[in-house]
Amino acid sequence: MKYCKRCLYPSNHPYGLLLDNKGVCMGCRVHEEKDYLDWESRFKLLKRIIEINTKTKGNKEFDCIIPVTGGGDSYFIVHTVKKVLGLNPLLVNYNSHYNTKRGIRNLANLATVFDCDVLTSTLNPHLLRRITRQTIKDYGSIYWQVLAGYTTFPVQIAVKFRIPLIVWGVHPWSEQTGMFSHLDEVEMTERCRKEHALMGISAENLVNVNSEVSERDIHTFKYPDDVAIESVGVRGIYLSNYIRWDAKKQHEIMIKLYGYESARQERTFNTYEDVHCFHSAGLHDYLKFLKYGYSKVTDHATREIRLKRMTREEGIKKVKEYTYREPKDLDVFLEWIDMSKEEFFTYINLRRYPKIWEHSSSNKWKLLDSVENHINDQGVEDVRLEKNSECEYIISQSGEPNSKNKDYLLMGRGYIDKYNYGAIEDQPTGSMTNRTWKEEDLRIKK
């Protein structure tokens, strides 16, 4: 297996990874743009795009839609759109069912401190269970419904309420593997969603003669057709094309200003991005490792290497520390899905990448290669980025410090106050909500 000589990504990355003649991947090369693009000019371009699209909106109340969760980049996106750009967004949330209490609190706090309306889609748990059983059997995925719902529901709402602009955060395929330059200003499309976010699996693919899923079941996951999209003029832009994206620093600003809750994750050192989901940094990530031989800690360490907060050797050490940990959330999922461990891993093992995994005669799986074996590859020193700062992640105070998080939380309160979850009392949010924000407040320094 070939590995990038600057970061930690393998050539079997599911988004596709190209290496140049120095052994550096295109993700690293596109990331270099962050250090030389004129981000002030790009932010002005963002303002012009916003102005054009809000003038043509069919909805008189909301200027745009922001897809949100109780984790990830939601706070920073809403902060940018509402406090800096001065727009009135409609927040749209797809309820994945895998919610943690912390994620529910974060989502409620998000709506409260920004004073935004939130529209949530909560599907029948039995339907999601049936769909997930099918995606496990056919594709070895427990997460298809999460990704499909998150990337489809906001577009459906944009069409229904005639709000043409959807504002997403980072463009993940450029951020990870350099699929596009920031200057390409790529936008969200159905093709992009299917081929990359959904691993090439459309809702229609779930319906077959052996399926538990019917045509009626997949309605929520169908992307609006071209006629509907064009009638409203829906477009989805990514802020990372116009703002120098640094998720770690952005989260730390949001923790300080709005009380965003972070938490320790079992399979990565990153405490910011997956706190809303029971399985994203647990079982879902473990399955990624079982399929491709690398996991989320590789994604996070690669980002820190590119941002010069971690050396390649430190990143490989993190990979060794976290990658092989078995997830503690497996039993919770198996009980919910009503499937035995043996049956579950039978489907997963069929999806292992054959060039990285070998199945022995003793019924054991062996990882054939890892980035750990490429720490001293020839050419690594020639393309090395010099570390210029430390990489420390914050564990913030919990709104419910004594609460146990053992099961999914399907529904939660839609706001935060002193009577609900410990909330904003003694938190920085109460004194911050009326502050006037300027562009300088979101600018991430190099």
QUIKAFEN-V810031 format. One record per residue. N is the residue number from 1. OMEGA is omega in whole degrees, -180 to 180 (none if undefined). D_CENTER is the distance of its C-alpha to the mean C-alpha in whole Angstrom. Layout:
((N:OMEGA:D_CENTER) (N:OMEGA:D_CENTER))
This chain:
((1:176:26) (2:178:26) (3:175:23) (4:-178:22) (5:176:25) (6:-180:23) (7:-174:20) (8:-173:19) (9:175:18) (10:-178:20) (11:178:21) (12:177:20) (13:-175:16) (14:176:15) (15:-176:14) (16:-176:18) (17:177:19) (18:178:22) (19:178:24) (20:-174:27) (21:175:31) (22:179:30) (23:180:27) (24:-177:24) (25:-179:21) (26:174:20) (27:177:17) (28:-179:19) (29:178:21) (30:179:19) (31:178:18) (32:179:22) (33:-179:22) (34:-176:20) (35:179:23) (36:177:26) (37:177:24) (38:-174:26) (39:175:23) (40:177:26) (41:-179:27) (42:177:23) (43:175:23) (44:177:26) (45:176:25) (46:179:22) (47:180:25) (48:178:27) (49:179:24) (50:-178:23) (51:-179:27) (52:-173:28) (53:177:25) (54:177:26) (55:-175:30) (56:-175:30) (57:177:28) (58:-180:29) (59:-174:28) (60:-175:30) (61:-174:28) (62:-179:25) (63:-177:24) (64:175:20) (65:173:17) (66:173:14) (67:-176:11) (68:171:10) (69:174:9) (70:179:11) (71:177:9) (72:-174:6) (73:-172:8) (74:-177:10) (75:-177:13) (76:179:13) (77:-179:13) (78:176:15) (79:-179:18) (80:-175:18) (81:-174:19) (82:-174:21) (83:-177:23) (84:-178:23) (85:174:23) (86:-179:25) (87:176:24) (88:-177:23) (89:166:20) (90:179:20) (91:-176:16) (92:-175:15) (93:171:14) (94:-179:13) (95:-174:14) (96:-177:13) (97:-178:16) (98:-171:14) (99:169:14) (100:176:16) (101:180:18) (102:178:16) (103:178:14) (104:178:16) (105:179:18) (106:-179:15) (107:178:15) (108:179:19) (109:178:19) (110:180:17) (111:-176:19) (112:-173:22) (113:178:22) (114:178:21) (115:-178:24) (116:171:22) (117:179:22) (118:176:19) (119:-174:19) (120:173:18) (121:176:18) (122:-177:19) (123:176:21) (124:180:23) (125:179:22) (126:177:25) (127:-180:23) (128:178:20) (129:-179:22) (130:179:24) (131:-178:21) (132:174:19) (133:-179:22) (134:-179:23) (135:173:20) (136:-177:20) (137:-174:24) (138:-171:23) (139:-180:20) (140:-176:19) (141:172:16) (142:-167:15) (143:-177:12) (144:-177:13) (145:179:14) (146:-178:11) (147:180:9) (148:180:13) (149:-178:13) (150:-177:10) (151:-178:11) (152:-175:15) (153:178:16) (154:-180:15) (155:176:17) (156:179:20) (157:177:20) (158:179:21) (159:-175:23) (160:-177:25) (161:176:25) (162:175:26) (163:-167:23) (164:-173:23) (165:172:20) (166:-179:16) (167:175:14) (168:-178:11) (169:-178:9) (170:172:9) (171:-168:10) (172:-175:8) (173:172:11) (174:-178:13) (175:-177:11) (176:-170:12) (177:176:15) (178:-178:16) (179:178:17) (180:171:18) (181:173:19) (182:-177:18) (183:177:22) (184:178:21) (185:-179:19) (186:-178:17) (187:179:16) (188:177:14) (189:178:17) (190:-179:18) (191:178:18) (192:-179:15) (193:-176:13) (194:-171:16) (195:-173:16) (196:-179:13) (197:-175:10) (198:174:13) (199:179:15) (200:-175:18) (201:176:18) (202:179:19) (203:-179:20) (204:-180:24) (205:-177:23) (206:-177:23) (207:177:27) (208:-172:29) (209:-179:33) (210:-170:31) (211:170:29) (212:-173:28) (213:180:26) (214:177:28) (215:-180:28) (216:-176:28) (217:-170:25) (218:-177:23) (219:-177:23) (220:-175:20) (221:178:18) (222:178:20) (223:177:19) (224:-178:22) (225:-175:25) (226:-179:26) (227:179:29) (228:180:27) (229:-176:24) (230:-180:27) (231:178:29) (232:-177:27) (233:-175:26) (234:173:22) (235:179:20) (236:-179:16) (237:179:16) (238:-179:13) (239:-177:14) (240:175:13) (241:-174:16) (242:179:18) (243:178:17) (244:-169:17) (245:176:14) (246:-171:14) (247:-179:11) (248:-179:13) (249:179:16) (250:178:14) (251:-178:13) (252:173:17) (253:-179:18) (254:175:17) (255:-177:18) (256:-173:21) (257:-169:22) (258:178:20) (259:175:20) (260:-179:16) (261:172:16) (262:-178:15) (263:176:16) (264:179:17) (265:-171:15) (266:-176:17) (267:175:15) (268:178:14) (269:-178:16) (270:-177:13) (271:-170:13) (272:-157:11) (273:-172:7) (274:-173:8) (275:-176:11) (276:-170:11) (277:178:11) (278:-165:14) (279:-173:12) (280:-180:9) (281:179:11) (282:-176:14) (283:180:15) (284:179:12) (285:179:12) (286:178:16) (287:175:16) (288:178:14) (289:-179:17) (290:179:20) (291:-169:19) (292:178:18) (293:174:20) (294:-173:17) (295:-173:14) (296:179:11) (297:174:14) (298:177:15) (299:-175:11) (300:178:12) (301:177:15) (302:179:15) (303:-178:14) (304:175:16) (305:-179:19) (306:179:18) (307:172:18) (308:175:22) (309:-177:21) (310:174:21) (311:178:24) (312:180:23) (313:176:25) (314:178:24) (315:178:20) (316:176:22) (317:177:24) (318:178:20) (319:179:19) (320:-177:23) (321:-170:22) (322:-168:19) (323:-171:19) (324:180:22) (325:176:21) (326:-175:21) (327:-180:19) (328:-176:21) (329:-178:19) (330:-177:21) (331:178:24) (332:-179:22) (333:-178:20) (334:177:23) (335:180:25) (336:-175:23) (337:-180:23) (338:-178:27) (339:178:27) (340:179:29) (341:-179:27) (342:179:29) (343:-178:28) (344:-176:25) (345:172:25) (346:179:27) (347:-178:25) (348:-177:22) (349:176:25) (350:-175:26) (351:180:22) (352:-180:23) (353:-170:23) (354:-179:27) (355:-179:27) (356:180:25) (357:177:26) (358:180:30) (359:-175:32) (360:179:35) (361:178:38) (362:176:38) (363:177:34) (364:177:32) (365:-179:29) (366:175:29) (367:-172:27) (368:-178:28) (369:179:27) (370:177:24) (371:177:23) (372:-180:26) (373:-174:28) (374:-177:28) (375:-177:28) (376:178:31) (377:177:31) (378:179:33) (379:180:32) (380:-178:29) (381:-177:31) (382:-175:32) (383:-176:28) (384:170:27) (385:-179:26) (386:177:27) (387:-179:26) (388:176:26) (389:-178:25) (390:-178:24) (391:180:20) (392:-180:20) (393:-174:18) (394:167:19) (395:-175:19) (396:-180:20) (397:179:23) (398:175:22) (399:177:23) (400:-171:25) (401:-177:26) (402:-177:28) (403:176:25) (404:-175:25) (405:-172:21) (406:-176:23) (407:175:22) (408:173:19) (409:-173:20) (410:-178:20) (411:178:21) (412:177:21) (413:-175:23) (414:179:22) (415:-179:23) (416:170:24) (417:-173:28) (418:178:30) (419:-172:31) (420:176:27) (421:175:25) (422:165:27) (423:-164:25) (424:176:26) (425:-178:30) (426:175:30) (427:-177:26) (428:-172:26) (429:-173:24) (430:-177:28) (431:-174:29) (432:-167:27) (433:-178:26) (434:-179:29) (435:175:29) (436:-175:29) (437:178:26) (438:-180:27) (439:-177:25) (440:-178:25) (441:-179:23) (442:-173:20) (443:179:21) (444:-179:20) (445:178:23) (446:none:23))
